[in-house]
Amino acid sequence: MGFFSNLLKDLLYEHIDYNRNLDYAMMKVIYLIAFGAIWIIIFLLSIILLRLLNYFIQKKVQSHSIKKISFWLTLILLDMLVFLISIISIIIPSLFYGIDRISLGLCLLFTLSLALIFFYLSMSQAKHFLKGKPTAPTSYLRMPSELPDKNKSNRKKTKIWIVISGFLFVYLSCAIPLALENLCFASWAPMGFDFFGHLISTKLYREAILDPICPPGPPCHVYATLSGDASTSFFLNIHTSIDTPEVNILYDTKEHYETFHSLRYNSPSTYWAFDFEWTGARNVHTAHINDLIPDTMYYFEIYYKGQLQYSNMYKTLPAPDHQKNIILAVGGDVGSNEIAQKMTGNLEALDPDVIIIGGDGAYDNGMRSCYYNYDSFLNMFESLNKKLNKIVPIILGIGNHELGIHSMSNVNVEISDSKGPLYFLFFPQHLANENASGSITDIPSPGNRRTYFSQILRNTLHTALDSGYISSFNGTQSDWLRNISDKYSALPKFAHYHAPTICSCYLKDDTPDYQINLAYESWSSIFEENYFEAAFENHFHLFKKSFPIRDKKVDSEGVLYLGEGKWGAYGNHCLDYPEVVNQTGLIEVASDQFHIWILNLTATSWEYYPINENGEVFYNKTSKTYF
């Protein structure tokens, strides 16, 4: 059967011009019909088998040589056979294409319904048999010549109904998994069918709507992430068509390029293939560009296939001992809807040096099939880069919608170099650890990328933490946080993560007590011991500012908790319930307001304030000297 399936694929759609999406979608429909026809043949063969068994039983009944126990065994055998054929006709298509839980549920529901109908019809024959009437137990499948004249009309209708049901069952058992293949179930997505606030798309739908996102030609995405010290290095990430295995990156200072019109430096890169659907397939190239001069504008060019494909600029941050200030834009729960795009566009006037997102960036829910969410998300920031005429680096923390799981869910997430989740494939954000041979490789493979890491921004330490999605709050992660805080004890410190530890409002069903307590015990004690300036929290889709907190009390020497993630995500988790707002008394303000926190960091102090969807400051600007 695998041979025939592959043959059909080759004949029907492997050699189609992928730029003609409507034609492709029509050919996929033809493929559905052809593939369903194969299973109709299988079903008809199973009917023939059942009729042969029925004929044998009919002869036994007519000769009065069949016993009740034999009858029941045969009856059970036939019903089990029907059910088995039903299950097989679901499982085998899934082996070729994969099947998701929704498809499986629908198919099983339909299968069980049909199996129950067969069972009911067979039981009706059992009733006649037990009353002493020598009718065959499976007469609903008997040959017309074997039926009594007075019942032929009714039984003929029954047989027609069974044939129609069988046809629908067999076809739908194949068509439903194919039609719902590679389901994407995401929030704040750029396209899809609305389903109770979520947008759903399938492979068939995407193939009809989308052009290839990364076709041959210039890169479809170029963006920067950070590798540790933002004054001397960064990761350059480049998405190209799947047929581009190598890229060549030349770079130099802007001053040198404008003076001599040459580029002295070349950076090697490595790539990982994301070969998933022809609309989303791409190679993800990453280059670690280091040994740069602080506070310097660089010009770079990307070459492949013998020609220049892309050029842009990137500016390194000032070194810790420089006097120049830097601007950070900090938030979370972004998406790529209209409000998120407006909020991001407002950053043009501020010209930020770094953008920090504390989780729930693209809202792909850890599903490869939601790759276009990341494309829309990256397009939004690349549009900002185009206006600024430079690439602004992004720090992206992990949230529940990067994986599609809740905090402390104890789900074992498999991280693959080629399959993702895409958060790991698209966002290198720390250098590789020493490998088994003792050598250091700059760029970690996606499967070896951590969900907690740190960056040096000017003279400040910024730690991105994992709110219990992949790494536990305590143990390895909290030990790392303590060690990195000790290592940079002289630097002012900030933390960024997704789920709040100091909540503006609190619903136990959403964030259990044990989660909040464990997070506070694991992290906040380290924040307080090491005099962190602030912790940026997200997840609740609210605007929040706490009082300075130490040991769960208001203290002028305490840590500020700012948040709570409403860059583009609508709704809020709990402000609609006044009785649960600010239960601790530690919150200065909480409101249902879209916002991005802006940080202005100097050598000795920092200023922070929120802006709204109109780019306006809507709450107090506050300046604070570092501890």
Order of alpha helices (4+ residues) and beta strands (2+ residues): alpha-alpha-alpha-alpha-alpha-beta-beta-beta-alpha-beta-beta-beta-alpha-beta-beta-beta-beta-beta-beta-alpha-beta-alpha-beta-alpha-alpha-beta-beta-alpha-beta-alpha-alpha-beta-beta-beta-beta-beta-beta-beta-beta-beta
